[in-house]
Amino acid sequence: MADPILVMQGISKAFAGVPALTDVGFDLRAGEVHALMGENGAGKSTLMKILTGIYTRDAGTILLNGTPVTFENPREAQDAGIVIVHQELNLMPHLTVAQNIFIGREPMRGRLIDDQQMIQDARKLFDLLNIDINPAETMGNLTVGRQQMAEIAKAISTDARIIVFDEPTAALTEKETDELFKIIADLRSKGIGIIYISHRMDEIKRITDRVTVMRDGEYVGTLITADSTKDDIIKMMVGRVVYETPKTHSTVPPDAPVVLKVEGLRAGRMVKDVSFELRRGEILGVAGLMGAGRTEMARAIFGADRRDAGEIYVNGKKLRGTTPKDAVEAGISYLSEDRKRFGVMAEMDVTENTTLATLEDYVSGPFINNTKERHTVRTYISQLKIKTPSERQQVRKLSGGNQQKIVIAKWLVKNSQILIFDEPTRGIDVGAKAEIYELMNKLVHEGKSILMISSELTEILRMSDRVMVMCEGYKTAEFSIEEANQENIMHAATLRN
């Protein structure tokens, strides 16, 4: 085999005295796709942030083409040919796509930025990558999936020799994922090394050469992908086999009361005519391709976006208000697919985020009852197995999966009876997925009801009691879990008539 272009040896890192990495090793060869896997909090992102100069290591060495290197910031890593495409998008929504791609590297005409040249350069890049995005469009107007593709194009535009992809397909459609894999195949043919972080086993088996697994901040082992099974990898990650078996039947009684009824909902360009019912103790899965209007439907129900027509009934009573506050007071909560923008307050700590929706319950006169608040938060940290040094840890310093659990905790503290979960396990590893699935089942057994939007058909088929399918803003089908399968769901998701 070829000599590694990157070698990381004995990498250790601690935050506030809590070890995040202990004596971790990793290597990468030219023209290789090397998967880095592990549960949330395993240390994958921390290791990559050390590689790209975001964090400083406490111990260990990094060799780039045999030469020891230390990067003080991401720009130094980029200049050395190492870039990262983050799971949480680092974009400026008010700037154009082209400005986001070339920020800090703008073409100049004299002392002025040459905007036309920048747009032309971005268009050439998109044409090369076969990506259909208008470089003059404002970044904030793009879908999450399109923003992700623009972020990938930005990384590739730097002439990198090593590219780190952190959950790159989490917000992509199947077609966009296929486009990305073609791009990766082209990159590897040019000798570029790819570090690929993902929890999707099918992707790992499809495109990677080797898999390195981490657990609890330590190196577990490296496998050759072609010689290993999914179960081999999962066992190394979590120490047990986690099977995603479809649900075979619903336990929700046919006469269970309807807790949420939506009639003729219309909202903006994406939600054109949607009606459905959600029963007590039920998980209603909502399937569809990106752009089907699922998230927009959820946001309109919750009042985050304006609805143009339609009625919403909660426990038989018409929802008169149109704001999120009205929805919350009626017993509806919403877990957004974009936790960074709409789920957590990243600079605040675990306690402040968990009690954000119920703060009035902890106020005594002009003061907050910190003892009562701390007791509640610690209870949910334990119940949801949130990995954090303390309840006062800043949320931005936690892994994506633990941030997701904190959003769930916030609404559980509120005791909402109707929970809208939009991509609840996006970017979460198989072990944490199993924990969230267990939690969801516990909630519906307690009488709560869940509207679950998911792009993963295995998740839809594993968790749902019924499946509703959307396409181009319309509800196109509804199946009992007994009759639902991947074929009929995809048929309804791709054909409106």
PyMOL commands that set and color helices and strands:
alter all, ss='L'
color gray80, all
select helices_A, chain A and resi 44-51+74-79+97-102+115-129+139-141+144-156+174-189+201-207+225-227+230-238+294-302+324-329+339-343+350-354+356-362+370-383+395-397+400-414+430-445+457-463+486-494
alter helices_A, ss='H'
color red, helices_A
select strands_A, chain A and resi 4-15+18-29+33-37+59-64+67-68+82-85+108-109+112-113+162-166+193-197+210-215+218-224+258-267+271-279+283-287+309-314+317-318+332-335+363-364+367-368+418-422+449-453+466-471+474-480
alter strands_A, ss='S'
color yellow, strands_A
deselect
rebuild
show_as cartoon
